[in-house]
Amino acid sequence: MAYDKPFLDLDKQIDLLKSRNLIISDREHAKQIIMTSSYYDLFNGYKSVFMNPDDTFKPNTAIESISIFSFIDKGLQSVTMKYSLMVETLFKTRLAHVISEHLGVHQDDYLHAHHYKQKIHGLTFQNVKQEIQQQLNLKYAKQPTKYYLKHHNHVPAWILFKNISFGSAINLFKFLNTKHKIAVANTLLPTNAISVKDKIELLVNTLEAIRRFRNCAAHSLNFFGCRSIYNIPGNVLYNLLPKGVLKREKGEITKTDKKALRGLYGVLIMMVLLLNDTLLITSLIYDCRNVFRSAKSSDIATQAIIDFLNELNNKYKQATDLPIDFEDKLELINQSITK
């Protein structure tokens, strides 16, 4: 059988790329790039930026450009992983606190169906509960839940939630009755600037968006092209943020900002709001600036390289709908929190 995607050794891969007008000046270096980053991730993952519709590369595209672009992408994946894990821990901790305070510390009590809505958009509480209860089965339980099953007479939420998935925790929050959902929401966003209803909607959509981007980063699922299917409501968010972060025209968030909020920008803004700690936020902003680090040099050759890197930085921001000055906008939020 003639396969339509046959195996090609590295030399044949490079010949194919050159036939499509990719600039490769050093074959050995090109081989190293391909074997480090994977052919598919480099040339299929970023084709919308570097390739024409006919699968040829755009003029003056060198393999090093795509490699550096990929490095920028990996840098933001790392930032997303690092701080989304912090947000997950923060969310689970506050969810567990409210549940333990109001619903009890025994798993049979705080997971009892009468504390929760039974069905939301085709998903049932019973389905969510069954997934969580897998961690209460010694056969599948992980530490520290497993230790509590063996040595204590109950497993409190602050222990069990360490072992449930981010998605299960989000679903449990969705199913909570309104009174307790409000209590959780107020611990996550302690503000009166928006209504409780808007706060809950913002949190649900935000947590789902963070989870989606984190999954894309963790599993190499086209992070660069990732967009949230959960709408982070811009007009609600506008009321939480200092002036200069989002723009409104005729009472509505601009189309540019709406588009940006569906991407990584919306996730970064909400991670800053949820972290609500100047040390953590400063660290997040520093890490973002480090990905797009810029400099100046009096040496012409060195400055040419810096200009080349800056061009790729701006190309990445444009392709992912990140504002050129998004780090400064995050700093505005940080300053408003510390006032």
C-alpha positions as CSV (number, residue, x, y, z in Angstrom):
1,M,0.0,0.0,0.0
2,A,1.2,3.5,-0.8
3,Y,0.8,5.6,2.3
4,D,-0.1,9.3,1.8
5,K,2.1,10.2,4.8
6,P,5.2,8.0,4.4
7,F,8.1,8.1,6.8
8,L,10.8,10.6,5.7
9,D,14.3,10.6,7.1
10,L,15.7,14.0,8.2
11,D,17.4,14.7,5.0
12,K,14.2,14.1,3.0
13,Q,12.3,16.2,5.5
14,I,14.7,19.1,5.0
15,D,14.5,18.7,1.2
16,L,10.7,18.8,1.4
17,L,10.9,22.0,3.5
18,K,13.3,23.7,1.1
19,S,11.1,22.7,-1.8
20,R,8.4,24.7,-0.1
21,N,10.6,27.8,0.1
22,L,11.7,27.5,3.8
23,I,15.2,29.0,4.2
24,I,17.6,26.5,5.6
25,S,21.2,27.6,5.6
26,D,22.6,24.9,8.0
27,R,21.2,21.4,7.4
28,E,22.7,20.0,10.6
29,H,21.3,22.8,12.7
30,A,17.9,22.3,11.0
31,K,18.0,18.5,11.9
32,Q,18.7,19.4,15.5
33,I,15.7,21.8,15.5
34,I,13.4,19.2,14.0
35,M,14.5,16.5,16.4
36,T,14.1,18.8,19.4
37,S,10.7,20.4,18.6
38,S,9.0,17.8,16.3
39,Y,8.3,18.4,12.7
40,Y,4.5,18.4,13.2
41,D,4.5,20.9,16.0
42,L,6.8,23.3,14.2
43,F,5.4,23.3,10.7
44,N,1.8,22.4,11.2
45,G,1.3,24.1,14.5
46,Y,2.4,27.5,13.3
47,K,1.4,27.3,9.6
48,S,-1.2,30.1,9.9
49,V,1.7,32.5,10.7
50,F,4.4,31.3,8.4
51,M,2.8,29.5,5.5
52,N,0.6,30.4,2.5
53,P,-2.6,28.5,1.7
54,D,-0.8,26.4,-0.9
55,D,1.5,25.0,1.8
56,T,4.6,27.0,0.7
57,F,6.4,29.2,3.2
58,K,5.9,33.0,3.2
59,P,8.9,35.0,1.7
60,N,12.0,35.2,3.9
61,T,10.9,32.6,6.4
62,A,13.8,30.8,7.9
63,I,13.6,27.7,10.1
64,E,15.2,29.6,12.9
65,S,12.3,32.1,12.9
66,I,9.8,29.2,13.4
67,S,12.0,27.7,16.1
68,I,12.2,31.0,18.1
69,F,8.5,31.5,17.6
70,S,8.0,28.0,19.1
71,F,10.3,28.9,22.0
72,I,8.1,32.0,22.8
73,D,5.0,29.7,22.7
74,K,6.6,27.3,25.1
75,G,7.5,30.1,27.4
76,L,3.9,31.2,27.7
77,Q,2.8,27.6,28.1
78,S,5.1,27.4,31.1
79,V,3.7,30.6,32.6
80,T,0.2,29.3,32.1
81,M,1.0,25.9,33.7
82,K,2.7,27.5,36.7
83,Y,0.0,30.0,37.6
84,S,-3.0,27.9,36.6
85,L,-1.8,25.3,39.1
86,M,-1.8,28.0,41.8
87,V,-5.3,29.1,40.8
88,E,-6.5,25.5,40.9
89,T,-5.1,25.1,44.4
90,L,-6.6,28.4,45.5
91,F,-10.0,27.5,44.1
92,K,-10.1,24.0,45.6
93,T,-8.9,25.4,49.0
94,R,-11.7,28.0,49.1
95,L,-14.3,25.6,47.8
96,A,-13.3,23.1,50.5
97,H,-13.4,25.8,53.2
98,V,-17.0,26.8,52.4
99,I,-18.2,23.2,51.9
100,S,-16.6,22.1,55.2
101,E,-18.0,25.1,57.1
102,H,-21.6,24.7,55.8
103,L,-22.0,21.1,54.7
104,G,-19.8,19.1,57.1
105,V,-16.5,17.3,57.1
106,H,-17.7,13.7,56.3
107,Q,-17.8,12.8,52.7
108,D,-21.3,11.3,53.0
109,D,-22.5,14.7,54.3
110,Y,-20.8,17.2,52.1
111,L,-21.5,15.1,48.9
112,H,-25.1,14.5,49.8
113,A,-27.4,15.2,46.8
114,H,-29.7,17.6,48.7
115,H,-26.9,20.2,48.8
116,Y,-26.7,20.4,45.1
117,K,-28.7,21.0,41.9
118,Q,-29.4,17.7,40.1
119,K,-28.9,18.6,36.4
120,I,-27.2,21.4,34.5
121,H,-27.2,21.4,30.7
122,G,-27.3,17.6,30.3
123,L,-24.7,17.0,33.1
124,T,-26.1,15.4,36.3
125,F,-24.8,15.8,39.8
126,Q,-24.8,12.0,40.1
127,N,-22.2,11.8,37.2
128,V,-20.0,14.4,39.0
129,K,-20.3,12.6,42.3
130,Q,-19.4,9.2,40.8
131,E,-16.2,10.7,39.3
132,I,-15.3,12.2,42.7
133,Q,-16.1,9.1,44.6
134,Q,-13.5,7.1,42.6
135,Q,-11.0,8.8,44.9
136,L,-12.9,7.3,47.9
137,N,-12.3,3.8,46.6
138,L,-9.1,2.4,48.1
139,K,-8.4,0.6,44.8
140,Y,-8.1,4.0,43.0
141,A,-7.4,6.5,45.8
142,K,-4.2,8.5,45.8
143,Q,-2.4,10.2,48.7
144,P,-3.4,11.9,50.9
145,T,-6.9,10.6,50.5
146,K,-5.7,7.0,50.6
147,Y,-4.1,7.7,54.0
148,Y,-7.3,9.2,55.4
149,L,-9.3,6.2,54.2
150,K,-7.0,3.8,56.0
151,H,-6.3,5.8,59.2
152,H,-9.3,8.2,59.9
153,N,-13.0,7.8,60.1
154,H,-13.8,10.4,57.4
155,V,-12.1,12.2,54.5
156,P,-12.7,16.0,54.8
157,A,-13.1,18.1,51.6
158,W,-9.7,19.8,52.1
159,I,-8.1,16.4,51.8
160,L,-10.3,14.8,49.1
161,F,-10.1,17.9,46.8
162,K,-6.3,17.5,46.5
163,N,-7.0,14.4,44.5
164,I,-10.0,15.3,42.4
165,S,-9.5,16.9,39.0
166,F,-9.8,20.6,38.3
167,G,-12.8,19.8,36.1
168,S,-14.6,17.9,38.9
169,A,-14.0,20.8,41.3
170,I,-15.4,23.3,38.8
171,N,-18.5,21.0,38.2
172,L,-19.1,20.7,42.0
173,F,-19.0,24.5,42.3
174,K,-21.6,24.7,39.4
175,F,-23.9,22.3,41.1
176,L,-23.8,23.9,44.6
177,N,-27.0,25.5,45.8
178,T,-27.1,29.2,45.3
179,K,-26.4,30.2,48.9
180,H,-23.1,28.2,49.1
181,K,-22.1,29.1,45.6
182,I,-22.3,32.8,46.5
183,A,-20.2,32.1,49.6
184,V,-17.5,30.5,47.4
185,A,-17.7,33.3,44.8
186,N,-17.2,36.0,47.5
187,T,-14.1,34.3,48.8
188,L,-12.6,34.2,45.2
189,L,-13.7,37.7,44.2
190,P,-14.2,39.8,47.3
191,T,-15.7,42.8,45.6
192,N,-19.1,44.6,45.4
193,A,-18.3,46.2,42.0
194,I,-20.4,43.6,40.2
195,S,-23.6,41.7,41.1
196,V,-23.4,38.2,42.6
197,K,-25.0,36.7,39.5
198,D,-22.4,38.3,37.3
199,K,-19.7,37.2,39.7
200,I,-20.7,33.6,39.5
201,E,-21.0,33.6,35.7
202,L,-17.6,35.3,35.4
203,L,-16.0,32.7,37.8
204,V,-17.5,29.6,36.0
205,N,-16.5,30.8,32.6
206,T,-13.1,31.9,33.8
207,L,-12.3,28.6,35.6
208,E,-13.3,26.7,32.5
209,A,-11.1,28.9,30.3
210,I,-8.1,28.5,32.6
211,R,-8.6,24.7,32.6
212,R,-8.9,24.6,28.8
213,F,-5.6,26.6,28.3
214,R,-3.9,24.6,31.0
215,N,-4.9,21.3,29.2
216,C,-3.6,22.7,25.9
217,A,-0.3,23.6,27.5
218,A,0.1,20.3,29.3
219,H,-0.7,18.1,26.4
220,S,0.8,20.1,23.4
221,L,-2.7,20.6,22.0
222,N,-2.1,23.7,19.9
223,F,-1.7,26.2,22.7
224,F,-0.8,28.9,20.2
225,G,-4.3,28.5,18.6
226,C,-6.2,27.8,21.8
227,R,-9.3,30.0,22.3
228,S,-11.9,29.7,25.1
229,I,-15.3,28.4,24.2
230,Y,-16.5,29.9,27.4
231,N,-17.2,33.6,27.1
232,I,-15.4,35.7,29.7
233,P,-18.0,38.6,29.9
234,G,-16.1,41.7,28.9
235,N,-18.7,44.2,30.2
236,V,-18.7,42.5,33.6
237,L,-14.9,42.4,33.7
238,Y,-14.7,46.0,32.7
239,N,-16.3,47.0,36.0
240,L,-13.6,45.1,37.9
241,L,-10.6,46.5,36.2
242,P,-8.8,49.9,36.4
243,K,-9.0,52.2,33.5
244,G,-6.8,51.4,30.6
245,V,-7.0,47.6,30.7
246,L,-10.1,47.2,28.5
247,K,-11.8,49.8,26.2
248,R,-15.5,50.5,25.6
249,E,-17.2,52.2,22.8
250,K,-20.9,53.1,23.0
251,G,-21.2,51.1,26.2
252,E,-19.8,47.9,24.8
253,I,-16.3,46.3,25.0
254,T,-14.5,46.9,21.7
255,K,-14.3,44.0,19.2
256,T,-10.6,43.9,19.6
257,D,-10.8,43.4,23.4
258,K,-13.6,40.8,23.0
259,K,-11.4,38.8,20.7
260,A,-8.5,39.2,23.1
261,L,-10.5,38.0,26.1
262,R,-11.2,34.7,24.3
263,G,-7.5,34.1,24.1
264,L,-4.7,34.0,26.6
265,Y,-5.2,37.6,27.5
266,G,-8.5,36.9,29.2
267,V,-6.9,34.0,31.1
268,L,-4.0,36.1,32.3
269,I,-6.3,38.9,33.5
270,M,-8.4,36.5,35.5
271,M,-5.5,34.7,37.0
272,V,-4.2,38.0,38.2
273,L,-7.6,38.8,39.8
274,L,-7.9,35.4,41.4
275,L,-4.4,35.3,42.8
276,N,-5.0,38.7,44.4
277,D,-1.6,38.7,45.9
278,T,1.0,41.3,44.9
279,L,4.0,39.0,45.3
280,L,2.4,36.3,43.0
281,I,1.1,38.8,40.5
282,T,4.5,40.5,40.3
283,S,6.0,37.1,39.7
284,L,3.5,36.4,36.9
285,I,4.2,39.7,35.2
286,Y,7.9,39.2,35.5
287,D,7.7,35.8,33.9
288,C,5.6,37.2,31.0
289,R,8.1,40.0,30.5
290,N,10.9,37.5,30.5
291,V,9.3,35.5,27.6
292,F,9.2,38.7,25.5
293,R,12.5,40.2,26.9
294,S,13.7,43.1,24.9
295,A,17.0,45.1,24.9
296,K,19.1,47.6,23.0
297,S,22.7,47.4,21.9
298,S,25.2,49.9,20.4
299,D,26.6,47.1,18.3
300,I,24.9,47.1,14.9
301,A,25.0,43.3,14.4
302,T,23.7,42.6,17.9
303,Q,20.9,45.2,17.5
304,A,19.9,43.5,14.2
305,I,19.4,40.3,16.1
306,I,17.4,42.1,18.9
307,D,15.2,43.7,16.2
308,F,14.7,40.3,14.7
309,L,13.6,38.8,18.0
310,N,11.3,41.8,18.7
311,E,9.7,41.3,15.4
312,L,8.9,37.7,16.3
313,N,7.6,38.8,19.7
314,N,5.2,41.2,18.1
315,K,4.2,38.6,15.5
316,Y,3.3,36.1,18.3
317,K,1.3,38.7,20.2
318,Q,-0.6,39.6,17.1
319,A,-1.3,36.0,16.2
320,T,-2.6,35.2,19.7
321,D,-4.6,38.5,20.1
322,L,-2.4,39.6,23.0
323,P,-2.2,43.4,23.2
324,I,1.4,44.6,22.5
325,D,1.5,46.1,25.9
326,F,-0.4,43.4,27.8
327,E,2.3,43.2,30.5
328,D,1.8,46.9,31.3
329,K,-2.0,46.3,31.5
330,L,-1.5,43.4,33.9
331,E,0.7,45.8,36.0
332,L,-2.2,48.3,36.1
333,I,-4.4,45.6,37.7
334,N,-1.6,44.8,40.2
335,Q,-1.3,48.4,41.2
336,S,-5.0,48.7,41.7
337,I,-5.0,45.7,44.0
338,T,-2.2,47.1,46.1
339,K,-3.8,50.5,46.7
